[in-house]
Amino acid sequence: MSEKPTDTQRKKRFRKNAIYVFIFICLVALVAFLIFSFGDLSRMAGAFNEMVQGGNVVYLILAILCGVAFFALYPLPLLLISRKSGLKSKTSDLYLIGNCEHFYNGVTPSSVGGQPFQAFALHQSGDDGGKATGVILMNYINIVLCSVLFGFISLIYYPRYVQGLSNIQGLDMDLSSLQWIAVAGIILNSINLAFFTVLGFSKTARRIISALFRLITKPKFLRKLSKFQPALDAYLEKAQSAAKEVIKHWKTFILAVVLRMVILCFCYAIPFFLMMAMPSLQIGIEDFWVCLLGNAFATVCVAWFPTPGAVGAGELVGAVVLGSITVGSGQALDYNVAQAVSLLSRGISFYMILIFSFITSLVFEIRVGKMEKGETKPEETVPSENKEEGRE
């Protein structure tokens, strides 16, 4: 890590950053297109003005602060898991890597880019690639587990969400099928959790991956790749060993799960404060959990959607779920108002976070560049609490 980077390495890094910037700009353009395609712009603008100029503007500020708190606290579960696993990366690097996830998930289809980048970033910071992969895998299992838990808890209000599908005025489309898409989203998330849990702990899964690689490298034109078989086997073994090391400290892992549930509550509470900011809506504190769990429900619904960051689906489903919030008060929610609240909610919980994460990614790239030039070095050792087995 102390060798100076070559011109080729610098060019590759520049091209990679340029691609990310291009993808980010395209995503922003897509968002702008969606905004101008949704509903009556003048009525949506009126809803925005009501939030800003109304007497409840403090709730709008609270919604923004919830988004900031979510971003600031998000890497803490990864820090907990990493320290118990004895990773050598600096705490500052771990914090940056934890928050880079939002950007790489946000610009890749089905949000698949965050975890591969994090594993590679930990390796850039001085950790073994296999061990880093195991830790990131356990952090991802933590994320999906919390998503599944919120999905099942939110089913408490499922009948109300279904009723909310027909509780939006001015929407000229049949949304009854969304009730099944929602259930499919929870099931797919559960399957995702089971798959990566097996991948992290099953020797059989490791052997299957190894056997598949041997099968792929059998043709003559791919036979040269077979020399990587020992490295792949060692990598998979280290990844699973690191995952098992995390589970040995099961109290820490449970604490990380609870902490992430609390952190997610900041994100899921954003629509509630936005609706409270609108004096025309009859929303009270008694609707807090319906709104929070409704937002969790909408997020789980579109988690598998193939567009980067579930762009488009997240806005639509969010607006529909908001319609269920007003069911209890007997008032129907205007579609343009629902879209205004949904877009602003996504603006805070997704696009604002995406921008913050993009900046974080650039900061991390600068730090890596300095390490490659020898200006800074990754920590050689970090006191590990896992040296005495079975101690918690």
C-alpha positions in Angstrom: 0.0 0.0 0.0 3.0 2.3 0.4 4.1 2.1 -3.3 3.3 5.0 -5.5 0.5 4.5 -7.9 1.4 4.2 -11.6 -0.1 6.5 -14.3 -2.2 3.5 -15.4 -3.7 3.1 -11.8 -4.4 6.9 -11.7 -6.2 6.7 -15.1 -8.2 3.7 -14.0 -9.3 5.5 -10.8 -10.1 8.7 -12.7 -12.2 6.7 -15.3 -14.0 4.9 -12.4 -14.9 8.1 -10.7 -16.0 9.7 -14.0 -18.4 6.7 -14.6 -19.8 7.1 -11.1 -20.4 10.9 -11.6 -22.0 10.1 -15.0 -24.4 7.6 -13.4 -25.2 10.0 -10.6 -26.1 12.8 -13.1 -28.2 10.3 -15.1 -30.0 9.4 -11.9 -30.7 13.0 -11.0 -32.0 13.5 -14.6 -34.3 10.5 -14.1 -35.6 12.0 -10.9 -36.3 15.3 -12.6 -38.2 13.5 -15.3 -40.3 11.6 -12.7 -41.1 14.8 -10.9 -42.4 16.5 -14.0 -44.4 13.3 -15.0 -46.2 12.9 -11.7 -49.6 14.6 -11.3 -50.5 18.2 -11.4 -47.3 20.2 -10.8 -49.2 23.4 -9.7 -51.1 21.4 -7.1 -48.0 19.6 -6.0 -46.2 23.0 -5.7 -49.1 24.2 -3.5 -48.6 21.2 -1.2 -44.9 22.0 -0.9 -45.7 25.7 -0.2 -48.1 24.6 2.5 -45.3 22.7 4.3 -42.8 25.5 4.0 -45.1 28.5 4.7 -47.5 26.8 7.2 -47.3 27.1 10.9 -46.0 23.6 11.3 -42.6 24.2 9.5 -40.9 22.8 12.6 -42.1 19.3 11.5 -40.4 19.8 8.1 -37.1 20.6 9.9 -37.6 17.5 12.1 -38.0 15.4 8.9 -34.7 16.7 7.5 -33.0 16.1 10.9 -34.2 12.5 10.9 -32.5 12.0 7.5 -29.3 13.5 8.8 -29.4 11.3 11.9 -30.0 8.2 9.8 -26.9 9.0 7.7 -24.7 9.9 10.6 -25.6 6.7 12.6 -25.8 4.3 9.7 -22.2 2.9 9.9 -22.3 2.1 13.7 -23.5 -1.5 13.3 -20.6 -2.2 10.8 -18.2 -0.6 13.3 -19.4 -2.9 16.1 -19.2 -6.0 13.9 -15.8 -5.1 12.5 -14.1 -4.4 15.8 -15.2 -7.7 17.2 -13.8 -9.4 14.1 -10.4 -7.7 14.6 -10.3 -5.9 11.2 -7.2 -3.6 10.9 -8.9 -0.7 9.0 -9.0 2.6 10.8 -12.2 3.6 12.5 -12.4 6.7 10.2 -12.1 4.4 7.1 -14.7 2.0 8.5 -17.1 4.9 9.0 -16.6 6.2 5.4 -16.9 2.7 4.0 -20.1 2.2 5.9 -21.7 5.3 4.4 -20.4 4.7 0.9 -22.9 1.9 0.6 -25.9 4.2 -0.1 -24.2 5.7 -3.2 -23.2 2.4 -4.7 -26.5 0.8 -4.0 -28.3 3.8 -5.3 -26.6 3.8 -8.8 -26.8 0.0 -9.4 -29.8 -2.1 -10.5 -31.6 -3.8 -7.6 -29.1 -2.1 -5.2 -26.4 -4.7 -5.6 -23.3 -2.5 -5.7 -22.9 -1.5 -2.1 -21.6 -4.7 -0.5 -19.0 -5.6 -3.2 -17.6 -2.1 -3.0 -17.4 -2.3 0.8 -15.5 -5.6 0.7 -13.0 -4.2 -1.8 -12.7 -0.9 0.1 -11.8 -2.8 3.3 -9.1 -4.6 1.3 -7.8 -1.3 0.1 -7.6 -0.1 3.7 -5.3 -3.0 4.6 -7.6 -5.9 5.5 -7.5 -9.4 4.1 -10.1 -9.7 1.2 -11.6 -13.0 2.5 -12.0 -11.7 6.1 -13.4 -8.4 4.8 -15.9 -10.2 2.7 -17.1 -12.3 5.7 -17.6 -9.2 7.8 -19.5 -7.3 5.1 -21.6 -10.4 4.5 -22.6 -10.4 8.2 -23.3 -6.7 8.0 -25.5 -7.3 5.0 -27.3 -10.2 6.8 -27.9 -7.7 9.6 -29.5 -5.2 7.1 -31.7 -7.8 5.5 -32.7 -9.3 8.8 -33.9 -5.9 10.0 -35.8 -5.3 6.8 -37.5 -8.7 7.1 -38.4 -8.0 10.7 -39.9 -4.6 9.9 -41.7 -6.2 6.9 -43.4 -8.7 9.2 -44.2 -6.2 12.0 -45.7 -3.8 9.4 -48.3 -6.5 8.5 -50.1 -5.5 11.6 -51.6 -2.7 9.6 -51.8 -4.7 6.3 -55.7 -4.4 6.0 -55.3 -0.6 6.4 -52.7 -0.5 3.6 -55.0 -2.4 1.3 -57.9 0.0 2.2 -55.5 2.9 1.5 -55.2 1.7 -2.2 -58.6 3.1 -2.8 -58.3 6.1 -0.5 -56.5 8.4 -2.9 -58.5 10.9 -5.0 -57.5 11.7 -8.6 -55.6 8.5 -9.3 -56.7 6.9 -12.5 -55.2 3.4 -12.2 -56.1 0.2 -10.5 -53.6 -0.5 -7.7 -55.2 -3.6 -6.2 -52.4 -5.7 -7.5 -50.0 -3.9 -5.2 -51.2 -5.8 -2.2 -49.7 -9.0 -3.8 -46.5 -7.3 -4.9 -46.1 -6.2 -1.3 -46.4 -9.8 0.0 -44.0 -10.9 -2.8 -41.5 -8.3 -1.6 -41.5 -9.6 2.0 -41.2 -13.2 0.7 -38.3 -12.4 -1.6 -36.5 -10.5 1.2 -36.9 -13.6 3.4 -35.5 -15.8 0.7 -32.6 -13.4 0.2 -31.8 -13.6 4.0 -31.9 -17.4 3.9 -29.7 -17.6 0.8 -26.9 -15.3 2.2 -27.1 -17.0 5.6 -26.5 -20.4 4.0 -23.7 -18.8 1.8 -22.0 -17.5 4.9 -22.0 -20.7 7.0 -22.6 -23.8 4.9 -19.6 -25.9 3.9 -21.8 -27.4 1.3 -22.4 -24.0 -0.3 -18.7 -23.4 -0.3 -18.0 -26.7 -2.0 -20.7 -26.1 -4.6 -19.2 -22.7 -5.6 -15.8 -24.3 -5.8 -17.2 -27.2 -8.0 -18.9 -24.7 -10.3 -15.6 -22.8 -10.8 -13.9 -26.1 -11.7 -16.7 -26.9 -14.1 -16.4 -23.4 -15.7 -12.7 -23.7 -16.2 -12.9 -27.2 -17.9 -13.1 -25.9 -21.5 -9.7 -25.5 -23.1 -10.0 -21.8 -23.7 -10.8 -21.2 -20.0 -8.3 -23.7 -18.5 -5.8 -21.1 -17.7 -8.2 -19.7 -15.1 -7.9 -23.0 -13.1 -4.7 -21.7 -11.5 -7.0 -19.4 -9.4 -8.8 -22.4 -7.9 -6.6 -22.6 -4.7 -6.9 -18.8 -4.2 -10.7 -19.0 -4.6 -11.0 -21.9 -2.1 -8.8 -20.0 0.5 -10.9 -16.8 -0.1 -14.2 -18.7 0.5 -12.8 -20.4 3.6 -11.6 -17.1 5.1 -14.9 -15.4 4.4 -16.9 -18.1 6.2 -14.4 -18.2 9.1 -14.9 -14.4 9.5 -18.7 -14.8 9.4 -18.5 -17.5 12.1 -16.2 -15.3 14.2 -18.9 -12.6 14.2 -21.5 -15.1 15.4 -19.2 -16.2 18.2 -19.8 -12.8 19.6 -23.6 -13.2 19.4 -24.4 -10.5 21.9 -22.6 -7.9 19.8 -24.4 -9.1 16.7 -27.8 -8.8 18.5 -26.8 -5.3 19.7 -25.9 -4.4 16.1 -29.4 -5.7 14.9 -31.2 -3.6 17.6 -29.1 -0.6 16.8 -29.9 -0.8 13.1 -33.6 -1.2 13.9 -33.4 2.1 15.9 -31.4 3.8 13.1 -34.0 2.7 10.5 -36.7 4.2 12.6 -35.2 7.7 11.9 -35.6 7.0 8.1 -39.1 5.5 8.3 -40.4 8.4 10.5 -39.7 11.0 7.8 -43.1 10.9 6.0 -44.9 11.3 9.4 -43.2 14.6 10.1 -43.9 15.8 6.5 -47.6 15.0 6.9 -47.6 16.7 10.2 -46.2 19.8 8.5 -49.3 20.1 6.4 -52.1 21.8 8.4 -54.8 20.6 6.0 -54.2 17.0 6.9 -55.8 15.6 10.0 -52.8 13.7 11.3 -52.1 13.2 15.0 -49.4 11.6 17.1 -51.6 8.5 17.3 -50.8 7.9 13.6 -47.0 7.7 14.2 -46.6 4.0 14.2 -49.1 3.5 11.3 -47.0 5.9 9.2 -43.6 4.6 10.3 -44.5 1.0 9.7 -46.2 2.0 6.5 -43.0 3.5 5.2 -41.1 0.4 6.3 -43.8 -1.7 4.4 -43.3 0.4 1.2 -39.5 0.1 1.4 -39.7 -3.7 1.7 -42.2 -3.8 -1.2 -39.8 -2.2 -3.6 -36.5 -3.6 -2.3 -36.3 -6.1 -5.2 -37.3 -3.6 -7.9 -34.7 -3.6 -10.7 -34.2 0.1 -11.2 -31.3 1.8 -9.3 -32.5 2.6 -5.8 -36.0 1.5 -6.8 -36.4 4.9 -8.5 -40.0 5.3 -9.7 -41.5 2.4 -7.7 -40.4 3.9 -4.4 -42.2 7.2 -5.1 -45.4 5.5 -6.3 -45.7 2.9 -3.5 -44.8 5.6 -0.9 -47.7 7.7 -2.1 -50.1 4.8 -2.0 -49.1 3.8 1.5 -49.6 7.4 2.6 -53.2 7.1 1.5 -53.7 4.5 4.2 -52.6 6.9 6.9 -55.8 9.0 6.4 -58.1 6.0 6.5 -58.6 6.4 10.2 -59.7 10.0 10.0 -62.2 9.3 7.3 -60.6 11.7 4.8 -59.4 10.8 1.4 -55.9 11.9 0.4 -55.5 13.9 -2.8 -53.1 12.2 -5.2 -51.1 15.3 -5.8 -50.7 15.9 -2.1 -49.7 12.3 -1.6 -47.1 12.6 -4.5 -45.7 15.8 -3.0 -45.2 14.2 0.4 -43.8 11.0 -1.2 -41.4 12.9 -3.4 -40.2 15.1 -0.6 -39.9 12.0 1.7 -37.8 10.3 -1.0 -35.8 13.5 -1.5 -34.7 13.4 2.1 -34.4 9.7 2.8 -32.9 8.7 -0.6 -31.6 11.5 -2.8 -30.2 13.6 0.0 -28.5 10.5 1.5 -27.3 9.6 -2.0 -25.6 13.0 -2.3 -24.0 12.7 1.2 -22.8 9.2 0.3 -21.4 10.4 -3.0 -19.3 13.0 -1.1 -18.2 10.3 1.4 -17.1 8.1 -1.5 -15.0 10.9 -2.9 -13.4 11.5 0.5 -12.6 7.8 0.8 -11.1 7.7 -2.7 -8.8 10.7 -1.7 -7.7 8.8 1.4 -6.9 5.7 -0.6 -4.9 7.8 -3.1 -2.9 9.2 -0.2 -2.3 5.7 1.2 -1.0 4.6 -2.2 1.4 7.5 -2.3 2.7 6.6 1.1 1.4 9.7 2.8 -0.7 7.7 5.2 -0.7 4.0 6.2 -3.4 1.7 7.3 -3.2 0.7 10.9 -0.9 -2.4 11.3 -2.7 -3.8 14.3 -6.0 -3.2 16.1 -6.5 -4.7 19.5 -8.9 -7.6 19.0 -11.4 -8.7 21.6 -11.8 -12.1 20.1 -8.4 -13.5 21.1 -10.0 -15.3 24.1 -12.6 -17.6 22.6 -16.0 -17.8 24.2 -15.6 -14.5 26.1 -18.4 -11.9 25.7 
